[in-house]
Amino acid sequence: MILKHPITGRETHAEAVEWLPGCAYFRCGRTGLQWLEPQPISGPVYPDFSEDADDLLGRATPELIKTWLTPNEQAALEWVRGNLSPGAEIVELFAETGRFAWQLRSFGYEVRLADPLAAHVSVLRKHGFTSMQTANPAELPPDWSEADAVIILESLVRVAQPAVFMAALRARLPRAQVFITAPSLRRPLKLPGVDRRTGYPPDFLTRWTVEALRELLATSGYVAHGRSITPGMLRSLRKRRRWRGRVFVVFQVLLMIASGEYEFSVSGWGRPRNAST
């Protein structure tokens, strides 16, 4: 079927990979991006984690927060600490519980948060975060100074028009680096007893791969990078550059089977191209 691509805006051939009542997920053959056609009229659903957030932030310690961080949040924290010095200004969109922002603040970063739910914003403000209610980067307050980085964790799946969203972000914060994660299409496949679905509307309007995130960032004017995020042993194993060839691949597979590990998320990041300093 010929459809308008949600990243490039060009007409492209897309294959229907899953039919649902009244709609279907279509897949881009180049990047593996999946998107919903037609889009739900009701718009995205944002889960309310405000009670959990209030409890967590009310008794937060570095040790407790560390145990709550998911693999994608741990990867994002590593990226921040590897690219930004303490004191840098970071905007997190779709901040939800604030646990990642709390960790950033504990390392000395200046954090501003946005979330579409008033309940989340109320809890975040209660615990000392500068926060506002919005899911639109264009609505960020004009008095928020230029950020060094923008973080978006696992919530890009709720954005119906990702290219429009990223254009608004680039226009509002033109010099900020961006780090994005999205749930992996393969996340549930190796979890015993877990529903194999990878997210359905109205929760997931898009499904992402590393290649799709790279294309989104590159099309939006960033020097794009990306990788998959796997928890624990496999992530540390990747850092061992001396392993090569088929022996390494076989060892990885056996290790994954033994440890029950799986691809958790996909990530993409980049600096703006030609941004003024």
PLY file of the C-alpha trace (Angstrom):
ply
format ascii 1.0
element vertex 277
property float x
property float y
property float z
element edge 276
property int vertex1
property int vertex2
end_header
0.00 0.00 0.00
1.20 3.55 -0.72
1.09 5.71 2.42
2.59 8.95 3.68
5.68 8.13 5.70
5.44 9.60 9.24
9.13 10.58 9.27
9.94 11.73 5.75
6.45 12.86 4.76
6.94 11.20 1.36
4.64 8.65 -0.19
6.12 5.21 0.32
5.22 1.57 -0.04
4.34 0.08 3.35
3.35 -3.46 4.22
0.50 -4.18 6.64
2.02 -6.32 9.40
-0.89 -6.49 11.85
-4.58 -5.87 11.29
-6.66 -4.50 14.16
-10.34 -3.54 14.33
-10.68 -0.53 12.02
-6.92 0.00 11.53
-3.58 -1.70 10.97
0.11 -1.35 11.69
2.13 -0.71 8.54
5.89 -1.20 8.30
8.56 0.73 6.44
10.76 -1.73 4.53
13.89 0.42 4.98
13.94 1.07 8.71
11.34 -1.26 10.21
9.32 1.63 11.66
5.70 0.64 12.24
2.85 3.13 12.37
-0.89 3.03 12.73
-3.31 3.84 9.92
-5.74 5.40 10.37
-4.73 7.26 13.51
-7.14 6.99 16.50
-9.37 10.04 16.77
-9.18 9.93 20.57
-5.43 10.57 20.63
-2.81 8.95 22.90
-3.36 7.63 26.41
-0.91 8.63 29.15
-0.82 6.30 32.20
-1.08 7.95 35.62
1.86 7.00 37.86
1.39 9.90 40.28
0.77 7.77 43.39
3.90 5.70 42.77
5.83 8.89 42.02
4.80 10.58 45.25
5.76 7.52 47.28
9.10 7.11 45.53
10.16 10.74 45.59
9.00 11.09 49.19
11.55 8.54 50.38
14.14 8.85 47.62
17.76 8.00 48.24
20.46 7.36 45.61
20.40 3.66 46.48
16.61 3.38 46.16
16.39 5.34 42.92
19.17 3.24 41.41
17.16 0.06 42.01
14.17 1.61 40.21
16.02 2.70 37.07
15.11 0.63 34.02
17.77 -0.40 31.46
16.79 2.45 29.14
17.07 4.96 32.01
20.46 3.55 32.97
21.61 3.93 29.36
20.32 7.50 29.27
22.14 8.32 32.52
25.38 6.92 31.10
24.93 9.06 27.99
24.26 12.21 30.04
27.28 11.69 32.29
29.47 10.92 29.29
28.42 14.00 27.31
27.41 16.71 29.79
29.19 18.21 32.77
27.36 18.72 36.09
25.49 22.01 35.98
24.28 21.43 32.43
20.61 22.20 31.81
18.43 19.27 30.80
14.77 19.19 29.77
12.99 15.85 30.15
9.74 15.49 28.23
7.11 12.97 29.41
8.84 12.90 32.80
6.19 10.70 34.49
7.42 9.56 37.93
10.47 11.82 38.03
12.81 9.02 39.11
15.20 9.65 36.22
15.07 13.41 36.81
15.77 12.86 40.51
18.89 10.89 39.60
20.02 13.65 37.23
19.50 16.24 39.95
21.50 14.15 42.43
24.46 14.29 40.01
24.30 18.08 39.86
22.37 18.69 36.64
19.80 21.46 36.30
16.55 19.72 35.34
13.27 21.05 33.96
10.39 18.69 33.35
7.27 18.55 31.18
4.51 15.97 31.24
1.02 15.86 29.73
-0.69 14.81 32.99
-1.56 17.42 35.61
-1.26 14.74 38.34
2.36 14.08 37.43
3.21 17.79 37.27
1.65 18.35 40.70
3.79 15.62 42.28
6.95 16.78 40.52
6.45 20.35 41.73
5.73 19.10 45.23
9.18 17.51 45.26
11.00 20.58 44.04
11.14 20.16 40.25
10.47 22.97 37.83
7.67 21.39 35.80
4.84 22.23 33.43
1.94 20.38 31.87
2.37 19.83 28.15
3.19 17.18 25.54
4.11 19.81 22.96
7.67 21.20 22.84
6.36 24.43 21.30
4.48 25.13 24.55
7.54 25.11 26.80
7.67 28.39 28.74
9.55 31.20 27.01
11.48 31.93 30.19
13.04 28.45 30.20
16.59 29.07 29.11
18.19 27.19 26.24
18.80 23.58 27.27
21.99 21.60 26.76
20.04 18.39 26.21
16.52 17.01 25.86
15.64 13.52 27.11
12.61 11.54 25.90
12.29 8.08 27.44
9.89 5.44 26.07
7.13 7.93 25.18
7.79 8.61 21.51
5.40 5.69 20.85
2.53 7.99 21.89
3.35 10.69 19.33
1.15 10.41 16.25
3.31 12.66 14.05
6.93 12.21 15.17
8.44 14.41 12.43
6.15 17.32 13.37
6.97 16.77 17.05
10.73 16.82 16.38
10.46 19.91 14.19
8.73 21.72 17.07
11.42 20.53 19.47
14.25 21.68 17.20
12.59 25.06 16.70
12.08 25.61 20.43
15.48 24.30 21.63
17.70 24.59 18.55
21.07 24.03 20.30
20.10 21.11 22.54
21.38 17.60 22.08
18.67 14.92 22.08
18.56 11.43 23.59
15.51 9.24 22.86
14.56 5.69 23.80
11.58 3.60 22.69
10.41 0.14 23.73
11.95 -2.59 21.59
9.68 -4.57 19.32
11.40 -7.64 20.75
11.08 -6.73 24.41
8.28 -9.16 25.35
9.38 -12.08 23.19
11.66 -13.78 25.71
9.70 -13.12 28.89
7.88 -16.27 30.09
4.22 -15.70 30.83
4.16 -12.19 29.37
1.73 -11.18 26.64
3.68 -11.12 23.37
1.99 -7.94 22.20
4.39 -5.04 21.76
1.99 -2.20 22.48
-1.39 -1.43 21.00
-3.45 1.70 20.35
-4.26 4.02 21.87
-1.09 3.46 23.92
1.33 2.81 21.04
0.77 4.76 17.84
4.23 3.91 16.48
6.77 1.11 17.00
10.47 1.87 16.66
13.77 0.34 15.61
17.28 1.77 15.96
17.30 2.52 12.22
14.00 4.39 12.45
15.21 6.54 15.34
18.36 7.39 13.41
16.28 8.42 10.41
13.98 10.55 12.56
16.94 12.39 14.10
18.77 12.81 10.80
15.64 14.10 9.07
15.07 16.51 11.97
18.53 18.06 11.61
20.67 16.07 14.02
23.89 14.13 13.57
22.25 10.80 14.34
23.52 7.80 16.31
21.72 4.83 17.82
21.95 1.40 19.38
19.84 -1.22 21.05
19.70 -1.44 24.86
19.97 -4.81 26.54
20.18 -5.21 30.30
22.91 -6.66 32.43
25.49 -9.09 31.15
25.04 -8.62 27.43
25.46 -4.86 27.70
28.74 -5.23 29.54
29.86 -7.94 27.14
29.51 -5.56 24.19
32.27 -3.38 25.63
34.83 -6.16 25.26
36.24 -5.25 21.86
38.64 -8.20 21.80
35.84 -10.71 21.15
35.39 -11.37 17.45
33.83 -13.69 14.94
31.56 -16.65 15.23
32.81 -17.74 18.65
31.73 -14.42 20.12
28.31 -14.62 18.45
27.71 -18.17 19.68
28.82 -17.21 23.18
26.42 -14.23 23.17
23.50 -16.40 22.15
24.25 -19.04 24.78
24.70 -16.38 27.42
21.38 -14.75 26.50
19.58 -18.09 26.73
21.18 -18.86 30.09
20.51 -15.43 31.59
17.06 -14.85 30.06
18.17 -11.50 28.66
16.54 -9.71 25.76
16.59 -6.42 23.89
14.82 -3.95 26.18
14.75 -0.70 24.23
16.16 1.04 21.20
17.90 4.41 21.48
18.88 7.30 19.26
20.80 10.48 20.01
22.56 13.35 18.32
23.79 16.91 18.26
22.05 19.50 16.08
23.71 20.03 12.72
24.85 23.59 12.06
23.55 24.81 15.43
24.80 28.24 16.48
26.80 28.27 19.69
0 1
1 2
2 3
3 4
4 5
5 6
6 7
7 8
8 9
9 10
10 11
11 12
12 13
13 14
14 15
15 16
16 17
17 18
18 19
19 20
20 21
21 22
22 23
23 24
24 25
25 26
26 27
27 28
28 29
29 30
30 31
31 32
32 33
33 34
34 35
35 36
36 37
37 38
38 39
39 40
40 41
41 42
42 43
43 44
44 45
45 46
46 47
47 48
48 49
49 50
50 51
51 52
52 53
53 54
54 55
55 56
56 57
57 58
58 59
59 60
60 61
61 62
62 63
63 64
64 65
65 66
66 67
67 68
68 69
69 70
70 71
71 72
72 73
73 74
74 75
75 76
76 77
77 78
78 79
79 80
80 81
81 82
82 83
83 84
84 85
85 86
86 87
87 88
88 89
89 90
90 91
91 92
92 93
93 94
94 95
95 96
96 97
97 98
98 99
99 100
100 101
101 102
102 103
103 104
104 105
105 106
106 107
107 108
108 109
109 110
110 111
111 112
112 113
113 114
114 115
115 116
116 117
117 118
118 119
119 120
120 121
121 122
122 123
123 124
124 125
125 126
126 127
127 128
128 129
129 130
130 131
131 132
132 133
133 134
134 135
135 136
136 137
137 138
138 139
139 140
140 141
141 142
142 143
143 144
144 145
145 146
146 147
147 148
148 149
149 150
150 151
151 152
152 153
153 154
154 155
155 156
156 157
157 158
158 159
159 160
160 161
161 162
162 163
163 164
164 165
165 166
166 167
167 168
168 169
169 170
170 171
171 172
172 173
173 174
174 175
175 176
176 177
177 178
178 179
179 180
180 181
181 182
182 183
183 184
184 185
185 186
186 187
187 188
188 189
189 190
190 191
191 192
192 193
193 194
194 195
195 196
196 197
197 198
198 199
199 200
200 201
201 202
202 203
203 204
204 205
205 206
206 207
207 208
208 209
209 210
210 211
211 212
212 213
213 214
214 215
215 216
216 217
217 218
218 219
219 220
220 221
221 222
222 223
223 224
224 225
225 226
226 227
227 228
228 229
229 230
230 231
231 232
232 233
233 234
234 235
235 236
236 237
237 238
238 239
239 240
240 241
241 242
242 243
243 244
244 245
245 246
246 247
247 248
248 249
249 250
250 251
251 252
252 253
253 254
254 255
255 256
256 257
257 258
258 259
259 260
260 261
261 262
262 263
263 264
264 265
265 266
266 267
267 268
268 269
269 270
270 271
271 272
272 273
273 274
274 275
275 276
